[in-house]
Amino acid sequence: MESKMDVIGNNIANVDTTGFKSGRVSFSEMMSQSTSRPNQSGQNAPQRMNQIGLGVQVASIDRNLNQGSIETTDRPTDLAIDGQGYFMVNDGETDFLSRAGNFEFNDDGKLVTQGGLSVQGYNANAEGDIITGGATEDLQINMDDTYDPQATSSMDIHGNLNNNTSLAQIITQAQAFTTNSGDIADDDTLLQDIDQFTDLADGDIVEVNLIDNDGNDLTAELEVEDDDTTLEDLRAAIADELNDPDEQASVSLEDGVFRIQADELGESELNVLGMEVDGTGSVSSPSFQTTQFGETNSQRVSSTVYDAVGEAHTMVMELTQNDHGDWEYEISFLDGEEIIDPDDATGELEFDQNGNLVSDPRHALSFDPGNGSSNVNFTINFEADGNSLTERDANTTAQVASQDGFAQGELVDAFIDADGYVVGDYSNGQSRQLGQLAIGEVANPQGLSQEGSNLLGLTNESGDVSLTTANNMADTGISAGALEGSNVDLAQEFTDMIVTQRAYQSNARVVQTADQILNEAVGLKR
């Protein structure tokens, strides 16, 4: 009972010990005394072994190897194994196993336990490769490590270009045509029935004085035929004059109002000067006004690109909409860096009626960084990885989504991921694997010896350690910023303590009673 109480006490004492595995005492009978009974030698007598137990002994003290709860600490070097296996640590001579992952980097960049033992694993070689499976070594990072610069070789531009970035000239009639009865005229209204026309007669000619996109004077003419010439005929006459022989504008009529829109985006001379009648009739000429001036506008995207020595250069791309589905772009550098081939400074983009890019989605560019380093050659991708530049009636979101160059970086932080990789973060935004934790397994974990300080030693009973990594173990991972708690069930320990106490008291009562019986037997002789 004393051994069991010692184990229970140790369990309770370590209820907050990181990675602690609770113990359990198992008992067995010590030995037995055989007795015999007379008249049981016959074949019909029950056959029994008449034995009296002579006490109890400790059969084994086992460890409960069940997973403890994972408790978040938010310290990046605190680690917990979620699954099987052990961390391997070394004191300079001997390897130990442990489930306690409260590690940290020391001044030499070594990952160590709270007691200063080095965590074992595999460091990246000079080429940056991590070769596992061989002998382990102290996991160590170079605090002065740098990440070499990389010149830009690829740039992705995605997003949308608003298809109304450039504007077409729009001329709109200021007042609507009305009928003699005061209603709004429609397409089928006869010119003679329109209030703005007076005394129109058969053969009169209605003239509309226009200026086309290029500033040329035009006159649209319509001969009036009694009870046959409509407002729609006048609209068609204007459209025919503007679009013969080249497309100049679209002419629409809605709610008695003419609307004329240039077919080309950008600056335009398109205008309506007025309307008159050649003949007996007259017209109260409606006024026309420019409700939207034609403008050629552009969108700008910019990005930093890097040369071979890591120096940054600002590239600016000006995208100008010439027409719906037709854009041109011009590339320059903010500090005047020279583009090797001037023809590469410009390009065109074409989009279909659905706003999808149909022109070549790649543009090669080379420029001289001007600092003595080699020319930078990179490709601009307007379509990559399922993303593409589009032209639709939506906000402009076109931007440089990514470019693969960067300056030199210094190591600023390190963390361990779920596969046990030690990952370094650098000031240039890059990261890379610097090493990987080793995970140890033994054939008989119950045979490991407790060495104190959350350390377990290898023994003949445990067998040799087998080394692997978390990503090579099924259902095993590393939780960073967390620790495995003790698996001690405090309620069960108190229950076991009470049961053990009662058992001890009961055994003591048996001894007292047996002593009283012996005293009575001795007293019979007196």
Residue, then its C-alpha position, 0 to 999 in steps of 0.5 A: m500500500e505504501s508503494k501505491m500511495d507513493v505513486i498516487g502522491n507523485n501523480i498528484a504532485n505532477v498534475d501541472t508537469t508538462g508532458f507528464k504521464s501518470g503511473r499506476v500500481s498493479f498488485s499480485e498475490m505473494m505466495s500461498q500455503s497448501t492445506s489438506r482435508p481428510n477423507q478426500s482421497g476417494q474418486n467421488a470427493p471434490q478435487r480442490m487445491n486447498q491454499i491460503g494466500l499469504g499476502v500481496q506484492v507489487a506486480s508492476i508500476d505502469r505508465n499511462l501513455n495516453q495523450g495529454s490535453i494540448e494547451t495553447t501558450d502562444r509562445p512559438t517555440d513551445l511544441a506539443i506532439d499530437g500523436q505518438g512519438y517523443f522529442m529527442v534531446n541530448d546533453g552532449e553525451t547521451d540521448f534522451l526522449s521527452r514529451a515536454g516541448n517547452f523549448e527556446f532558442n539560446d544565444d547560439g541559435k540552438l533549440v534547447t530545453q529549459g535545462g539546456l539540453s539540445v533538441q535533436g533533428y536535421n539541419a539544412n545543408a549549404e544548398g538548403d536541403i534537409i536530408t533526414g534518416g541519418a544521424t541527428e544533430d543539434l537543431q541550430i539556426n544562424m541568427d545572422d543568416t541572410y536571404d540572397p536577393q532575386a531579380t524579378s523574372s515574372m509579374d502577374i497583372h490581374g483584375n478588371l478594367n472599367n469598360n467606360t474608362s474613356l467616354a464617347q461624346i453624347i449630344t442630347q435634345a434639350q426639349a422633347f418633341t410634343t404633339n399638337s395635343g400636348d402629348i410626348a411624340d413617339d416614333d410613329t408621330l407624323l411631322q405635321d402633327i408635331d407642335q414644333f413644326t408649323d405649316l409643313a406641306d408636301g415637298d418641304i425639306v427638313e434639314v438638320n445641320l451636323i458636325d461629325n467626329d472629325g469636325n466636318d459639316l453635314t446636313a441631313e435632309l428629309e422630304v416631307e410627304d403628306d400623312d407619311t413622314t414620321l419622327e422615326d424617318l427623321r431619326a433615320a435620315i440623321a443616322d444615314e448622314l452621320n454614318d455614310p460612308d463611315e460609322q460616326a455615331s448612333v442615333s436613338l429616339e426615346d420619349g420624343v428626344f433625340r440622343i446622338q452618341a459617337d461610335e468612337l471613344g475620346e475627344s470628338e467634334l460631334n454636334v448638332l447645330g440646329m434644324e430648319v425647313d426649306g419650303t412653306g413650313s417652319v420649325s421651332s428648332p429644338s436646342f441640342q447640348t453636349t451631355q457627355f464630352g468625349e474623353t480618352n482616359s487611362q488607368r495606371v498600375s505600378s509595382t516594384v521590381y528588383d535587379a540582381v543585386g536586390e535594388a528596387h525599381t518602380m515600374v509604371m504601366e499606363l493603360t489607355q482605353n481607345d475603344h470598347g475592347d481595345w486598350e494600349y499600354e505604355i511602360s516606363f520607370l519612375d527613375g528613368e531606367e532605360i528599356i532596352d528595346p523601345d518597342d517593348a515599352t508599348g503594347e495592346l490588349e484586346f477583349d471580346q464582347n464578354g470582356n475576356l482577354v483575347s490578345d497575347p497575355r504575355h509581354a516580355l520586357s528588359f531594362d537596364p537598372g543603371n547601377g552596374s548590375s546586369n539587365v533585368n529580363f522579366t515577363i508580364n503576365f496578364e493571364a496566369d493561374g486561372n486569373s486574367l485581366t478583364e474589361r467589364d462594366a465594373n470598378t477598375t481593380a487592375q493591379v500587380a498581383s505578384q512579382d517574384g523578385f526581392a531584395q536581400g533579407e535578414l533573419v528576423d524570426a523562426f517558427i516550427d510548423a506542423d511537420g516539425y520544420v524549423v522555418g525562418d522568416y526574413s526581412n524581405g518577406q521570404s521564408r525557408q526551411l532551416g531544419q526539421l525536428a526528429i521524432g523518436e519511437v521505441a518498441n516498448p515505451q513502458g521500458l523507458s526509465q524516468e531520469g527526472s526533468n521530464l526526460l526518459g532514458l533508453t534501456n534494454e527493456s525499451g529497445d533502441v530508438s527508431l528515428t523519423t519525422a512528424n510528416n512521416m508518421a500517420d496521425t502525428g503532428i506538431s502543434a506550435g505555440a502549445l504544450e502537452g499537459s499532464n494526463v493525470d486525472l485528479a479526481q481519479e487519483f483522489t478516489d484511488m487515494i481514498v480506496t487505498q486508505r480504506a484498504y490499508q485500514s481494513n488490513a490493519r483491522v485484520v491484523q488487530t483482530a488476528d492478534q486478539i484471537l491469538n491472545e484469546a488462544v494463549g489465555l486458554k492455558r491459564 
